[in-house]
Amino acid sequence: MKKRILFGILILAAVTGSSCKKWLDVKPRDKVIETTLLENETGFLSALNGVYLNMTDSATYGGQVTMQMVEILGQRYNVGGGHKYYKIASYQYPDPEIQTLFGNTWGNMYKMVANVNKILSVIDQKKEVFTGKHYAWVKGEALALRAMIHFDLFRLFGPVYKLDSTALSLPYYSSFTTNYEDYLRGNVFIGKVLADLDAAEALLTDDLIKDGYTLGNATSDEGIAWSFRNLRLNYFAVKGLKARVCLYRGDKISALKNATDVITRAGAILPFVKLGAVQDARNADRVFAPELLFALQDSRRINKYKSYFDPSLSDAEILTAVQGRLTSEFESNTNDYRYGNTWLVPGSNLKNYRCFFKYADVENTNLRFRNLIPLIRMSEMYFIAAESAPDPASGLEYLNAVRRGRGIGDAPATAGITAELLKDYKREFYGEGQMFFYYKRNATASIPGGTGSGTITMGKEKYVLPIPLDESRFRN
């Protein structure tokens, strides 16, 4: 499949729905793209925007890697026998349906990498078409996107790093090519992720997000393309992603430095959401938009909500959590912004249990947070700092900053930081795909079962998604 993926597919949206055979015939079209689209700054921005658009595909960050598949693998929802998604929840990886699901995610993510690499393959030769600092910013975002997509492929299909850091993992594509790259050892792969992030950070040093151009503020004089910077992989998002990657590989010193840099320098620009915004019954900001370091804007988000979470879905289709688990995880505290305003019993007798409303639509369709899918948020920086802090007291202070920002009291001074962090990870990231990665990072031996009965024994065979069969066939 990789050869079909890597034959020049700059704007996937333009070819969505094409048959596999058509992929083999896009090379001439690629030459047209190269000489027309990537001839001026507008063209480069359009190409980059195409990558962000592709990220909203339901096979990747617009569904499977955030609110659906990865959450089910992490046992976040009540998916028992007879449920539509039971094969995923029971880790039936050899099943043809699951193979297709994994193959779609793998294929679409590597397609995005190919698109990014097409941009990077010509941008240095086109520096003169950019104004001001725009060349550095476009290249910085592209490198950061390449790093992020590769890293999430690694978190899905790569080894359990804590146990097998030098095991063969995945190919890292650092250039646009029609050839296969070798499978790299895990530590080498992560080294390439961090190298791209280091380069991106250097290029984005003067990012306008530092001047406060976020979703909540006016547009920049540089133009709409350089406004609302937390809808793109901006400077602070790159630092946050570095913190995430460093913690994943066990480098707590670097993780702490990057996380605290973001907290210190971006805290005033990306503050914790206010209670009033969350409590607005008709226009509740349940994604906590002011504090998002990076989010996608997905015009199809409401359709995905209706497919996964809508209370009108049958019990065999809806994704929701076991009610007893919610009560336990949130400690019956409906004042918690993440609970009382997001997990609600719907009206009209649709369901007699709490359903998940994080991605439900709002009445005011002009609100900028309406279509957002969070990918990196400020609270994660506090969690990383708490886990990486040199002493428990400092760790608890970082954790308590989040708890205060969620309307709940401080954790007990005698509380164990690991146990308290786990509680808040569970509360914080429903519908965002992060818990499965948390468990995998820590090589957690057993996790609470999604149906509420007992625990699920975990191991490499469940944490490591199998490489799609098409990849193996075409590579061989």
Residue pairs with C-beta under 8 A, 6 or more apart in sequence:
1 103
1 106
1 107
1 468
1 470
1 471
1 473
1 474
2 110
2 171
2 180
2 471
2 474
2 475
3 178
3 180
3 474
4 20
4 23
4 24
4 474
5 23
5 107
5 110
5 111
5 114
6 110
6 114
6 173
6 176
6 177
6 178
7 23
7 24
7 26
7 27
7 30
7 178
8 26
8 27
8 29
8 30
8 33
8 34
8 114
8 118
8 176
9 15
9 23
9 26
9 30
9 111
9 114
9 115
9 118
10 30
10 33
10 37
10 38
10 47
10 50
10 115
10 118
10 119
11 33
11 37
11 46
11 47
11 50
11 115
12 50
12 53
12 54
12 57
12 108
12 111
12 112
12 115
13 50
13 53
13 54
15 22
15 26
30 118
33 118
34 118
34 122
36 43
37 43
37 46
37 47
38 44
38 47
38 118
38 119
38 122
38 123
38 126
39 126
39 129
40 129
41 129
41 130
41 131
41 134
41 138
44 119
44 123
44 126
44 129
44 130
44 138
45 138
45 225
47 115
47 118
47 119
48 119
48 138
48 141
48 142
50 115
51 112
51 115
51 116
51 119
51 142
51 145
52 231
52 232
52 296
54 60
54 108
54 111
54 112
54 115
55 61
55 62
55 112
55 296
56 62
56 296
56 297
56 298
56 299
56 300
56 373
57 63
57 108
58 64
58 68
58 300
58 304
59 104
59 105
59 107
59 108
60 105
60 108
60 109
60 112
61 296
61 373
61 375
62 296
62 298
62 300
62 301
62 304
62 373
63 69
63 304
63 308
64 70
64 101
64 104
64 105
65 105
65 152
65 156
65 433
66 373
66 375
66 431
66 432
66 433
67 304
67 308
67 309
67 319
67 359
67 373
67 431
67 432
67 433
68 85
68 304
68 308
68 319
69 88
69 101
69 105
70 156
70 433
70 436
70 437
71 77
71 319
71 430
71 431
71 432
71 433
71 435
71 436
72 79
72 85
72 88
72 89
72 319
72 450
73 88
73 89
73 91
73 436
73 462
74 433
74 435
74 436
74 438
74 439
74 447
75 89
75 447
75 448
75 449
75 450
75 456
76 321
76 430
76 435
76 450
77 85
77 89
77 319
77 320
77 321
77 450
78 320
78 321
78 322
78 450
78 451
78 452
79 85
79 86
79 88
79 89
79 319
79 450
79 451
80 86
80 89
80 450
80 451
82 316
83 89
83 315
83 316
83 317
84 316
84 317
85 319
87 95
87 97
87 98
88 98
88 101
89 450
91 461
91 462
92 98
93 99
93 102
93 465
93 466
94 466
99 466
99 468
99 469
102 157
102 465
102 466
102 468
103 468
103 469
103 470
103 471
105 156
106 153
106 157
106 467
106 468
106 471
107 468
107 470
109 149
109 152
109 153
110 153
110 173
112 145
112 149
113 146
113 149
113 150
113 173
114 173
114 176
116 142
116 145
116 146
116 149
117 146
117 173
117 174
117 175
117 176
117 177
118 176
119 138
119 142
120 139
120 142
120 143
120 146
120 175
120 176
121 175
121 176
123 135
123 138
123 139
123 142
124 139
127 135
130 138
132 222
133 206
134 222
134 226
136 203
136 204
136 206
137 203
137 204
137 206
137 207
137 226
139 203
140 199
140 200
140 201
140 202
140 203
140 204
140 207
140 235
140 238
141 200
141 204
141 232
141 233
141 234
143 196
143 197
143 199
143 200
143 203
144 196
144 197
144 200
144 204
144 233
144 237
144 238
144 241
145 233
146 173
146 174
146 196
147 193
147 194
147 196
147 197
147 200
147 241
147 245
148 233
148 241
150 170
150 172
150 173
150 189
150 192
150 193
150 196
151 190
151 193
151 241
151 244
151 245
151 248
153 170
154 169
154 170
154 186
154 189
154 190
154 193
155 248
155 437
155 440
156 465
157 169
157 170
157 464
157 465
157 466
157 467
158 169
158 170
158 186
158 189
158 464
159 165
159 167
159 168
159 169
159 186
159 460
159 464
160 440
160 443
160 460
160 463
160 464
161 186
161 190
161 248
161 249
161 250
161 441
162 250
162 441
162 442
162 443
163 443
163 460
164 186
164 460
165 185
165 186
165 187
165 249
166 185
166 186
166 187
167 185
167 186
168 183
168 184
168 185
168 186
169 183
169 184
169 185
169 186
169 189
170 183
170 184
170 189
170 467
171 180
171 181
171 182
171 183
171 184
172 181
172 184
172 189
172 192
172 193
173 181
174 181
174 192
174 196
180 475
184 192
187 249
190 245
190 248
190 249
193 245
194 242
194 245
194 246
197 238
197 241
197 242
197 245
198 242
200 233
200 238
201 235
201 238
201 239
201 242
204 234
204 235
204 238
205 235
207 229
207 234
207 235
207 236
208 220
208 222
208 226
208 227
208 229
209 229
209 230
209 234
209 235
209 236
209 266
209 269
210 235
210 236
210 265
210 269
211 220
212 269
213 219
213 220
213 226
213 227
213 228
213 229
214 228
214 229
214 230
214 269
214 270
214 290
215 228
215 230
215 231
215 289
215 290
215 292
215 368
215 369
216 289
216 290
216 368
217 227
218 227
219 227
219 228
220 226
220 227
228 368
230 236
230 237
230 270
230 292
230 293
230 294
230 295
231 294
231 295
231 296
231 297
232 294
233 241
233 294
234 293
234 294
236 262
236 265
236 266
236 269
236 270
236 293
237 293
237 294
237 376
239 258
239 261
239 262
240 258
240 259
240 262
240 293
240 294
240 376
240 380
240 381
241 294
241 376
242 254
242 258
243 254
243 255
243 256
243 258
243 259
243 262
243 380
243 381
243 384
244 255
244 376
244 380
244 384
246 252
246 254
246 255
246 258
247 255
247 384
247 387
247 388
247 441
248 437
248 441
252 387
252 388
253 388
255 384
255 387
255 388
256 384
256 385
256 388
256 389
258 384
259 381
259 382
259 384
259 385
259 388
260 381
260 385
262 293
262 378
262 381
263 378
263 381
263 382
263 385
263 398
266 293
266 378
267 378
270 290
270 291
270 292
270 293
270 378
271 290
271 291
272 288
272 290
272 291
272 378
272 379
272 402
272 405
272 406
273 285
273 288
273 289
273 290
273 291
273 337
273 405
274 290
275 337
275 407
277 284
277 285
277 290
278 284
278 285
278 286
278 288
278 337
278 341
279 341
282 362
282 363
282 364
283 362
283 363
283 364
283 367
284 341
284 357
284 362
285 367
285 369
286 341
286 342
286 357
286 358
286 359
286 360
287 295
287 358
287 359
287 369
287 372
287 373
287 374
288 337
288 374
288 377
289 295
289 368
289 369
289 372
291 377
291 378
291 379
291 405
292 372
292 374
292 376
292 377
292 378
293 376
293 377
293 378
293 381
294 374
294 375
294 376
295 372
295 373
295 374
295 375
296 372
296 373
296 375
297 371
297 372
297 373
298 304
298 371
298 372
298 373
299 371
301 359
301 370
301 371
301 372
301 373
302 359
302 360
302 361
302 371
304 359
305 359
305 360
305 361
308 318
308 319
308 359
309 318
309 319
309 320
309 355
309 356
309 357
309 358
309 359
309 360
309 431
310 318
310 355
311 318
311 346
311 350
311 351
311 355
312 350
318 351
318 355
319 356
320 351
320 353
320 354
320 355
320 356
321 343
321 354
321 356
321 430
321 450
322 450
322 451
322 452
323 353
323 354
324 452
325 448
325 452
326 339
326 343
326 354
329 423
329 426
329 427
330 336
330 338
330 339
330 343
330 427
333 339
333 340
333 408
334 340
335 407
335 408
336 406
336 407
336 408
336 427
337 406
337 407
338 406
338 427
338 428
338 430
339 427
342 356
342 357
342 358
342 430
343 354
343 355
343 356
343 357
344 354
344 355
344 357
345 351
345 352
345 353
345 354
345 355
346 355
356 430
356 431
358 430
358 431
359 373
359 431
361 370
362 370
364 370
374 432
375 432
377 428
379 402
379 405
379 428
380 428
380 434
382 398
382 399
382 401
382 402
383 398
383 399
383 402
383 421
383 424
383 425
383 428
385 395
385 398
386 395
386 396
386 398
386 399
386 417
386 421
387 395
387 417
387 418
387 421
389 395
389 398
389 417
392 416
392 417
393 413
395 417
396 410
396 411
396 413
396 415
396 417
396 420
399 411
399 417
399 420
399 421
399 424
400 410
400 411
402 424
402 428
403 409
403 410
403 411
403 424
404 410
406 427
406 428
411 420
422 438
425 434
425 435
425 438
426 435
428 434
429 435
438 444
439 447
439 458
439 463
440 463
443 463
444 458
445 457
445 458
445 459
446 455
446 456
446 457
446 458
447 455
447 456
447 458
448 455
448 456
449 455
449 456
456 462
